[in-house]
Amino acid sequence: MRRYLDERSVGRPAPDSASLRGAFRRIEDRRLRRSDGTLSLSGKRYEVPERYRHLERPLIAYARWDLTQLELLDPHTRAPLCPLYPPLTAMESEAKAVSPR
């Protein structure tokens, strides 16, 4: 044990979980629905922010096993632009408008 501790370390530090999550993401382009500004992935819809709705085929990054974390990517640099979320239902949007903050 002493010999192991006295020697120079050749190990590498482990990457953090965010880096690992990002390394195993799929990158795909999807068709944007013009009527409501959403895109579909695995049968679920995700809302694209208003400022990016001019993109006909938005580029997204996601992990197949975790569809709670989608990101919209810049089509030229592939830099993350913003996260994507499911659209609010009518009840959620009414509750949000009525509840005081």
Protein Blocks (a to p, Z undefined) as FASTA:
>chain_A
ZZmmmpccfbdcdddfklmmmmmcccddddddfklopaceehiacdddfklmmpmbdcdd
ddfklmkbccdddfklopafbdcdddddfklmmmmmmpcZZ
